[in-house]
Amino acid sequence: ILRWLAAHRPDVVIASPYIVPRTVEIDYVQAACALDLPTIAIVLSWDNLTTKGTFHIVPDAVLVWNDVLVKEAMAFHDVPHDKLLVTGAPVFDFWFEMQPTMDYPSFCKKVGINTDQPYVLYLCSSKYISGDETAFVKQFAKTLGSGGNTQKIKVMVRPHPLNSEIWDGVEDEIIAVWPRSASWVDTPQAKQDYYHSIYHSRAVIGINTSAIIEAAILDRPCVTIVDEEYKFKQNGKGHFGHLIKAGFMEITHSFAESAEVIAAILTGKDSKKKQRHRFVSDFIRPRGLDRPASEILATAIEAAALRKDIQQLTFK
């Protein structure tokens, strides 16, 4: 790595997510520092600073989403404040740009549910967080189906791409699973399908997943069930605390309570709308809702490559 960098002399070396275990990114940053090449670490996601590892070598610049992650980088990784820059969350930029291309009946036909049924979207968490969620979702759906004001609602399940096989054969009159096979949101069509599944839902439900953030961007009511089974994977995880403190989720503690909340949402009640908007503004696009985070990121990379002080950058 040292020989390759010495031969090619890049203007800047960028590592992302940098602190995930079993990668060689730290070796590239270490070699770049030895050769006096500018280095940048881009913190990819909201949970990286509390769940993935530590900074063994501090690059010249560390780019994070927001002020909350600035505090985490300083407290947990000893990154000096003058090396940190808030950019917003570039990975979510496309959510602000997309528009629906299918109406509700057309989408229902595509996914195989009745057009006269509203649906809530259950967004699955990673296997590490939730394991096998099928029994949990079945009980949740059963509770909705037995409720006086939620009997007609459908539960659409979006499997996690790394844990989709558990949903084989789970569908019934209340539960629909879509897409039925693992699907990464990494192509235009996959993004549009995912967008529609959230956009046309009446609310989203999840245990502990970044999909809740995506639903907030699309301004959909977000519900979570703080269940004893998943208590540690929720309250025991630092990143979930960001969602709790933001106050934009409907936090319930039983299936019955969640059904009551969803029944209220079906009538048009949306008690967390203001908090949801504030969360998106503060956590996802703190530099301005109309300013793509990718633009801020690109400006910071160029500045670091030119050895400019990133703290002196101005963003209007």
C-alpha positions as CSV (number, residue, x, y, z in Angstrom):
1,I,0.0,0.0,0.0
2,L,2.8,2.4,0.9
3,R,4.6,1.7,-2.4
4,W,1.4,2.1,-4.4
5,L,0.5,5.5,-2.8
6,A,4.1,6.7,-3.2
7,A,4.0,5.8,-6.9
8,H,0.6,7.4,-7.6
9,R,0.6,10.3,-5.2
10,P,-3.2,10.9,-5.0
11,D,-4.4,14.4,-4.1
12,V,-6.4,13.0,-1.2
13,V,-7.0,9.6,0.4
14,I,-10.6,9.1,1.5
15,A,-11.7,6.2,3.8
16,S,-15.3,5.3,4.4
17,P,-16.8,4.0,6.7
18,Y,-13.2,3.7,8.1
19,I,-14.0,2.0,11.5
20,V,-15.8,-1.1,10.3
21,P,-13.8,-4.2,11.5
22,R,-11.8,-6.3,9.2
23,T,-11.0,-3.7,6.5
24,V,-7.7,-2.3,5.3
25,E,-8.9,1.3,5.2
26,I,-6.8,2.1,8.3
27,D,-3.7,0.8,6.5
28,Y,-4.3,3.2,3.6
29,V,-4.8,6.2,6.0
30,Q,-1.7,5.2,8.0
31,A,0.4,5.0,4.8
32,A,-1.0,8.2,3.5
33,C,-0.1,10.0,6.7
34,A,3.5,8.6,6.5
35,L,3.7,10.1,2.9
36,D,2.2,13.4,4.0
37,L,-0.9,13.0,1.8
38,P,-4.2,14.6,2.9
39,T,-6.6,12.1,4.5
40,I,-10.3,12.1,5.1
41,A,-12.6,9.8,6.9
42,I,-16.3,9.9,6.0
43,V,-18.6,8.5,8.7
44,L,-21.1,6.6,6.6
45,S,-24.0,6.1,8.9
46,W,-25.7,7.1,12.2
47,D,-24.6,4.0,14.1
48,N,-20.9,3.8,13.1
49,L,-19.5,5.8,15.9
50,T,-21.1,3.7,18.6
51,T,-21.3,0.1,17.2
52,K,-18.4,-0.5,14.7
53,G,-15.0,0.2,16.2
54,T,-12.6,3.0,17.1
55,F,-10.3,5.5,15.4
56,H,-6.8,4.1,15.7
57,I,-5.4,6.9,13.5
58,V,-7.1,10.3,13.2
59,P,-7.2,11.6,9.6
60,D,-6.8,15.2,8.7
61,A,-10.5,15.6,8.4
62,V,-13.5,13.6,9.6
63,L,-16.9,14.3,8.0
64,V,-20.1,13.5,9.9
65,W,-23.8,14.1,9.5
66,N,-24.6,16.5,12.3
67,D,-23.6,18.0,15.6
68,V,-24.8,14.9,17.6
69,L,-22.2,12.8,15.7
70,V,-19.6,15.5,16.2
71,K,-20.0,15.0,20.0
72,E,-19.8,11.2,19.6
73,A,-16.6,11.5,17.6
74,M,-15.0,13.7,20.2
75,A,-16.2,11.7,23.2
76,F,-15.7,8.2,22.0
77,H,-12.8,8.5,19.5
78,D,-10.8,11.5,20.6
79,V,-11.2,13.3,17.3
80,P,-10.3,17.0,17.8
81,H,-13.1,19.4,17.1
82,D,-11.0,21.3,14.5
83,K,-10.8,18.2,12.4
84,L,-14.6,17.6,12.3
85,L,-17.1,19.0,9.8
86,V,-20.8,18.6,9.6
87,T,-22.1,17.8,6.1
88,G,-25.5,16.3,6.5
89,A,-26.3,12.7,5.4
90,P,-25.3,12.2,1.7
91,V,-26.6,8.7,1.6
92,F,-30.2,10.0,1.9
93,D,-30.0,12.8,-0.7
94,F,-32.0,10.8,-3.2
95,W,-35.0,10.7,-0.9
96,F,-35.3,14.5,-1.2
97,E,-35.3,14.3,-5.0
98,M,-37.7,11.5,-5.7
99,Q,-41.3,11.8,-6.6
100,P,-44.1,9.1,-6.9
101,T,-44.5,7.6,-10.3
102,M,-47.4,5.3,-9.4
103,D,-50.7,6.0,-7.8
104,Y,-52.1,3.9,-4.9
105,P,-54.2,1.5,-7.0
106,S,-51.3,0.9,-9.4
107,F,-48.9,0.2,-6.6
108,C,-51.3,-2.1,-4.8
109,K,-51.7,-4.1,-8.0
110,K,-47.9,-4.4,-8.3
111,V,-47.4,-5.7,-4.8
112,G,-50.6,-7.8,-4.7
113,I,-52.8,-6.2,-2.1
114,N,-56.4,-4.9,-2.4
115,T,-56.7,-1.3,-3.5
116,D,-59.5,-0.7,-0.9
117,Q,-57.2,-1.6,2.0
118,P,-54.9,0.8,3.6
119,Y,-51.6,-0.7,4.8
120,V,-48.9,0.0,7.3
121,L,-45.3,-0.9,6.4
122,Y,-43.2,-3.0,8.8
123,L,-39.6,-2.3,8.1
124,C,-37.4,-5.1,9.2
125,S,-34.1,-4.6,11.1
126,S,-30.8,-6.4,10.5
127,K,-30.3,-10.0,11.8
128,Y,-27.9,-8.6,14.4
129,I,-30.7,-6.4,15.8
130,S,-33.8,-8.5,15.6
131,G,-33.0,-12.0,14.6
132,D,-36.2,-13.8,13.5
133,E,-38.9,-11.2,13.5
134,T,-41.7,-13.4,12.0
135,A,-43.4,-14.4,15.3
136,F,-43.2,-10.7,16.5
137,V,-44.9,-9.5,13.3
138,K,-47.5,-12.2,13.3
139,Q,-48.6,-11.2,16.8
140,F,-48.6,-7.6,15.8
141,A,-50.7,-8.3,12.7
142,K,-53.1,-10.5,14.8
143,T,-53.6,-7.6,17.2
144,L,-54.4,-5.2,14.4
145,G,-56.8,-7.8,12.8
146,S,-58.7,-8.1,16.1
147,G,-59.0,-4.4,16.7
148,G,-62.3,-2.7,16.0
149,N,-60.7,0.2,14.1
150,T,-57.8,-1.7,12.5
151,Q,-59.5,-4.8,11.2
152,K,-59.2,-3.9,7.5
153,I,-55.6,-2.7,7.5
154,K,-52.9,-4.7,5.8
155,V,-49.4,-5.2,7.2
156,M,-46.8,-5.0,4.4
157,V,-43.4,-6.4,5.5
158,R,-40.2,-5.3,3.8
159,P,-37.6,-7.9,4.7
160,H,-34.0,-6.8,5.5
161,P,-31.8,-7.7,2.5
162,L,-29.5,-9.9,4.7
163,N,-32.4,-11.7,6.5
164,S,-35.1,-12.2,3.9
165,E,-35.3,-16.0,3.9
166,I,-37.2,-16.1,7.2
167,W,-40.2,-14.7,5.5
168,D,-40.8,-17.6,3.1
169,G,-44.4,-18.8,3.5
170,V,-45.3,-16.2,6.1
171,E,-48.0,-14.4,4.1
172,D,-51.6,-14.6,5.1
173,E,-54.8,-12.5,4.8
174,I,-53.3,-9.8,6.9
175,I,-49.5,-9.9,6.1
176,A,-48.0,-9.3,2.7
177,V,-44.3,-9.6,2.1
178,W,-42.7,-7.4,-0.5
179,P,-40.3,-7.7,-2.1
180,R,-40.2,-11.4,-1.5
181,S,-36.5,-11.8,-2.1
182,A,-33.6,-9.8,-0.8
183,S,-33.5,-6.3,-2.4
184,W,-30.7,-3.8,-1.9
185,V,-31.7,-0.2,-2.6
186,D,-28.9,0.3,-5.1
187,T,-30.6,0.7,-8.5
188,P,-33.0,3.3,-9.8
189,Q,-35.9,0.8,-9.9
190,A,-35.1,-0.6,-6.4
191,K,-35.1,3.0,-5.1
192,Q,-38.4,3.8,-6.7
193,D,-40.0,0.6,-5.4
194,Y,-38.8,1.3,-1.9
195,Y,-39.9,4.9,-2.2
196,H,-43.4,3.9,-3.2
197,S,-43.7,1.3,-0.4
198,I,-43.1,4.1,2.2
199,Y,-44.9,6.9,0.3
200,H,-48.2,5.0,0.0
201,S,-48.2,3.6,3.5
202,R,-50.3,5.1,6.3
203,A,-47.5,4.6,8.8
204,V,-44.2,2.7,9.2
205,I,-43.3,0.3,12.1
206,G,-39.8,-0.9,13.0
207,I,-37.7,-2.1,15.9
208,N,-34.3,-0.4,15.3
209,T,-33.5,0.4,11.7
210,S,-32.3,3.3,9.5
211,A,-35.5,2.8,7.5
212,I,-37.3,4.7,10.2
213,I,-35.1,7.7,9.2
214,E,-36.0,7.3,5.6
215,A,-39.7,7.2,6.5
216,A,-39.3,10.4,8.5
217,I,-37.8,12.1,5.4
218,L,-40.9,11.1,3.4
219,D,-43.0,12.5,6.3
220,R,-44.7,9.3,7.3
221,P,-45.7,8.6,10.9
222,C,-43.2,6.3,12.6
223,V,-44.2,3.8,15.3
224,T,-41.9,1.6,17.3
225,I,-42.7,-1.1,19.9
226,V,-40.3,-1.1,22.8
227,D,-40.8,-4.8,23.6
228,E,-39.0,-6.8,26.3
229,E,-37.6,-9.1,23.6
230,Y,-35.8,-6.3,21.8
231,K,-35.3,-3.9,24.8
232,F,-31.5,-4.2,24.7
233,K,-31.3,-3.8,20.9
234,Q,-33.2,-0.6,21.3
235,N,-32.5,1.2,24.5
236,G,-29.1,-0.6,24.9
237,K,-27.9,0.9,21.6
238,G,-26.5,4.5,21.4
239,H,-27.8,5.2,17.9
240,F,-31.4,4.3,18.8
241,G,-31.2,7.0,21.5
242,H,-30.9,9.6,18.8
243,L,-34.4,8.6,17.6
244,I,-35.8,8.5,21.1
245,K,-34.4,12.0,22.0
246,A,-35.7,13.5,18.8
247,G,-39.2,12.6,19.9
248,F,-40.7,12.1,16.4
249,M,-41.6,8.4,16.9
250,E,-44.8,7.1,18.4
251,I,-43.2,4.9,21.2
252,T,-45.5,2.1,22.3
253,H,-44.9,-0.7,24.8
254,S,-47.3,-3.4,23.6
255,F,-49.1,-4.6,20.5
256,A,-52.4,-3.3,21.9
257,E,-50.9,0.2,22.4
258,S,-49.4,0.2,19.0
259,A,-52.8,-0.8,17.5
260,E,-54.4,2.2,19.3
261,V,-51.8,4.5,17.9
262,I,-52.3,3.2,14.4
263,A,-56.0,3.5,14.7
264,A,-55.6,7.1,15.6
265,I,-53.2,7.7,12.6
266,L,-55.9,6.1,10.3
267,T,-58.3,8.9,11.4
268,G,-55.8,11.5,10.4
269,K,-54.1,12.2,13.7
270,D,-50.4,12.9,13.4
271,S,-49.2,14.2,16.7
272,K,-45.5,13.9,15.9
273,K,-45.4,15.8,12.6
274,K,-43.5,18.9,13.9
275,Q,-41.0,16.7,15.7
276,R,-40.5,14.7,12.6
277,H,-39.8,17.8,10.5
278,R,-37.4,19.1,13.1
279,F,-35.5,15.7,13.2
280,V,-35.0,15.7,9.5
281,S,-33.8,19.3,9.5
282,D,-31.4,18.8,12.5
283,F,-30.2,15.2,11.9
284,I,-30.2,14.7,8.2
285,R,-29.8,18.1,6.6
286,P,-28.4,20.6,9.2
287,R,-26.9,22.7,6.5
288,G,-30.4,23.4,5.0
289,L,-33.2,21.2,3.7
290,D,-32.7,22.5,0.2
291,R,-28.9,21.9,0.2
292,P,-27.9,18.3,-0.8
293,A,-25.4,17.0,1.7
294,S,-23.3,15.6,-1.2
295,E,-22.5,19.1,-2.3
296,I,-21.2,19.9,1.2
297,L,-19.2,16.7,1.1
298,A,-17.7,17.4,-2.2
299,T,-16.7,21.0,-1.1
300,A,-15.0,19.6,2.0
301,I,-13.1,16.9,0.0
302,E,-11.8,19.5,-2.4
303,A,-10.8,21.8,0.5
304,A,-8.9,19.0,2.2
305,A,-7.2,18.0,-1.0
306,L,-5.9,21.6,-1.2
307,R,-4.9,21.5,2.5
308,K,-7.4,24.2,3.3
309,D,-8.8,24.5,6.8
310,I,-12.2,22.9,6.7
311,Q,-13.3,24.9,9.7
312,Q,-13.0,28.1,7.5
313,L,-15.5,26.8,4.9
314,T,-18.7,28.7,4.6
315,F,-22.0,27.3,3.4
316,K,-24.8,29.7,2.6
